[in-house]
Amino acid sequence: MLHVVPLGDAVEHEADDDCVCGPTLKPVAGADGFVVWIMIHHSLDGRETSEDDH
């Protein structure tokens, strides 16, 4: 499983599903049908809010 973690966030993220940010598990299928699971961690410094404004 791959983890996508925001850099320079307000907290240090744990590379597991118990991370304080409440990460989301997402399957991503390649062209060959092979599925890779990606754990997407959420920033806690509010950057998504400011990015949505652009």
C-alpha positions, 0 to 999 in steps of 0.5 A: 500500500502506498501512502500520500502524505502532505509535507510540512503539515501542522502534525506528523502523519503516521503511515497507517490507517490510525493516523490522526487525519483520518486518511481515505483508502482509495483503489487505483486500477492501472491499464492492465487491471492491476489494482494498487491501494493508496492511503490518502492522508488529509492535511490539518493545516487548512491548505485544502481550504485555501487551494479550493479558492484558486 
